[in-house]
Amino acid sequence: MQNSYFAACSFFGQEIPKFSSAFFLTIILGISAGCGSGSIVAPQATTPNPGTTPVTTAAPSFTLALANSAGAAVTSIANGAPATLTATLRDAAGAVVPNTVVTFSTDAALATLSPSATALTNASGIATVTLSPATILTGGATTVMASAQVGTVQVSNSIRFTVGTAAVTVTAPVFGVSPLSAFGTTSVQVTVSVGGVPVTTPQTVTFSSICANIGKAVLSAALSPQQGEWR
């Protein structure tokens, strides 16, 4: 029996020589069987690890505020216009902490704390001090800090403020007796003002005299001020 032959095309599109139909069919069946014996595995979807959320531990806290005599919030102080510094202390749960010592500190060259640098929190967890310029000539910017111990935790916070300067004026001396006779005595009075307002806080006023410099007069120490007047 004669084998039938036919022309076939290769996978690359080229014509191949004549093969016997039986041989070609055997090849085709072998390829089909080989392909069918395997299995295709679909890719598995993966779920990204969501990770963990950081846990923030609560801690005690301070809230600081500066207010003027009218209770309005301020960020500066000046001569004749001090500010009240209020510190509110809370524990880790947010509850106020009473009866706790609060220590305040600031640049002593720019500001003073009164009546002292420490205060006790009241039933509302609030401690207050007064912040005033260090001198009538003081000016600049700095911070004031408050700190306290809540349990085993040291808590602190700070707030910035400025110290404003104002024009300082001293009036011409006013003599109690003028002219002054030989071996006579008289008072000398000046008024010190800041921003046009006589100062009442203690300030250093220095008097000088040509006669005192050559030993022909004696100047006594200035007395305490009264409504900005020094004698």
C-alpha positions in Angstrom: 0.0 0.0 0.0 1.3 3.3 -1.0 1.6 6.1 1.6 0.0 9.3 0.6 2.2 12.4 0.7 1.3 16.0 1.0 3.1 19.3 1.4 2.8 21.1 4.8 3.9 24.4 6.2 6.2 24.6 9.2 5.5 26.8 12.2 7.7 29.4 10.7 5.6 29.7 7.5 8.0 27.7 5.3 7.0 24.9 3.1 8.4 21.6 4.2 9.0 18.5 2.0 6.3 15.9 1.5 5.8 13.6 4.5 3.7 10.5 4.8 0.3 11.3 6.2 0.8 8.6 8.9 4.1 10.1 10.1 2.7 13.6 10.2 -0.4 12.5 12.0 1.7 10.8 14.6 3.7 13.9 15.2 0.5 16.1 15.6 -1.0 13.6 18.0 2.1 13.5 20.1 2.3 17.3 20.4 -1.4 17.5 21.3 -1.0 14.8 23.9 2.0 16.5 25.4 0.2 19.9 25.7 -2.9 18.4 27.2 -1.1 16.5 29.9 0.0 19.6 31.7 -2.1 22.0 33.8 -2.1 25.8 34.0 -2.0 27.2 37.6 -3.6 30.6 38.0 -1.6 33.1 40.0 -2.7 33.5 43.5 -3.9 36.9 44.7 -1.9 38.1 47.7 -3.2 40.3 50.4 -0.7 43.0 51.5 0.1 43.0 55.2 -1.8 46.0 56.7 0.9 46.4 59.3 0.4 47.8 62.8 -0.8 51.2 63.8 1.6 53.0 66.2 0.2 53.4 69.7 0.7 56.9 71.2 0.9 56.9 74.9 -0.8 59.9 76.5 1.3 62.1 78.8 0.7 65.0 81.3 0.6 68.4 79.7 0.8 72.1 80.3 -1.2 74.9 78.7 0.3 78.4 79.0 -1.4 81.7 78.3 -0.6 85.4 78.7 -3.3 88.0 79.4 -3.5 91.7 80.3 -5.4 93.2 83.2 -8.6 93.1 81.1 -8.2 89.3 80.5 -7.4 89.7 76.8 -4.7 87.5 75.3 -1.4 89.3 74.7 2.1 88.4 73.4 4.0 91.4 74.9 4.5 93.3 78.1 5.7 96.8 78.8 6.3 99.2 81.7 2.9 99.9 83.3 1.4 97.0 81.3 2.5 93.7 82.8 0.8 90.4 82.0 -0.6 87.5 84.0 0.9 84.1 83.0 -1.5 81.3 83.5 -0.4 77.6 83.5 -3.0 74.9 83.5 -1.7 71.4 84.4 -3.4 68.2 83.3 -2.6 64.5 83.8 -2.4 61.9 81.1 -6.1 61.3 81.2 -6.8 65.1 80.6 -7.9 65.7 84.2 -6.6 68.9 86.0 -3.9 68.4 88.6 -4.4 70.5 91.8 -2.0 71.2 94.6 1.1 70.9 92.5 4.2 73.1 92.6 4.8 74.9 89.3 8.3 76.5 88.7 8.5 79.4 86.3 11.7 80.8 84.7 12.6 83.5 82.2 15.4 85.8 81.1 16.0 87.9 84.2 17.6 90.6 82.1 14.3 91.2 80.3 11.5 90.2 82.7 10.7 89.5 86.3 8.2 87.0 87.9 6.1 88.0 90.9 5.3 87.4 93.6 7.8 84.6 93.1 9.1 82.1 90.5 6.9 79.3 92.0 3.2 78.8 92.4 0.8 76.1 93.5 -2.0 74.9 91.2 -5.5 75.5 92.5 -8.5 73.2 92.4 -8.7 73.9 88.6 -5.1 72.9 88.1 -4.1 76.5 87.4 -1.1 78.4 88.7 -0.5 82.1 87.9 2.3 84.6 88.2 2.8 88.2 87.0 5.3 88.9 84.2 6.8 92.4 84.2 9.7 94.1 82.4 12.9 94.0 84.4 13.6 97.7 84.1 12.0 100.7 82.4 14.7 100.5 79.7 14.3 96.8 79.0 13.3 95.7 75.5 13.6 92.5 73.5 12.0 89.1 73.0 12.4 85.9 75.1 10.5 83.0 76.5 9.0 82.0 79.8 8.9 78.4 80.9 6.7 76.4 83.3 7.6 73.0 84.7 6.1 70.6 87.2 6.2 67.0 88.4 3.1 64.8 87.7 3.7 61.4 89.3 7.0 60.3 87.9 6.8 62.5 84.8 8.5 65.9 84.5 6.2 68.2 82.5 7.2 71.5 80.9 6.1 74.0 78.3 7.1 77.5 77.2 5.6 80.6 75.6 7.3 83.4 73.7 6.7 87.1 74.5 8.2 90.5 73.8 9.1 93.3 76.1 8.2 96.7 74.7 10.2 99.9 75.4 8.7 103.3 76.0 10.1 106.8 76.1 11.6 107.6 79.5 11.5 111.3 80.5 12.9 113.1 83.6 11.6 116.6 84.4 13.9 119.5 85.1 14.9 119.7 88.8 12.5 121.7 91.0 14.1 123.3 94.1 12.3 123.8 97.4 14.3 127.0 98.0 15.8 129.2 95.3 18.2 130.8 95.4 20.0 128.9 98.1 21.9 130.9 100.7 25.2 130.0 102.1 25.1 127.0 104.4 21.4 126.6 103.5 19.6 123.4 102.5 16.9 122.7 100.0 15.1 119.8 98.4 15.6 118.8 94.7 12.7 117.0 93.0 12.3 115.4 89.6 9.5 113.3 88.1 10.3 110.2 86.0 7.7 109.1 83.5 7.5 106.2 81.0 5.3 106.8 78.0 4.0 110.0 79.7 2.9 108.1 82.9 4.8 108.7 86.2 6.4 105.5 87.3 5.8 104.2 90.9 8.1 101.1 90.9 11.6 101.6 92.4 14.1 103.1 90.0 17.6 104.4 90.4 17.9 108.2 90.0 21.4 109.8 90.3 21.7 113.4 91.2 24.9 115.4 90.7 26.1 119.0 91.3 29.1 121.0 90.4 29.2 122.4 93.9 29.1 118.9 95.3 31.9 117.9 93.0 34.3 120.6 94.4 33.2 120.0 98.0 31.0 123.1 98.4 27.7 121.1 98.7 26.5 117.8 99.9 23.8 115.7 98.2 21.9 113.2 100.4 20.5 109.9 99.0 17.3 110.1 97.0 14.2 109.2 98.9 11.6 106.6 97.8 9.4 107.8 94.9 5.9 109.1 95.3 4.0 109.2 92.1 7.2 109.1 90.1 8.8 111.9 92.1 12.3 111.6 93.5 13.9 114.0 96.0 
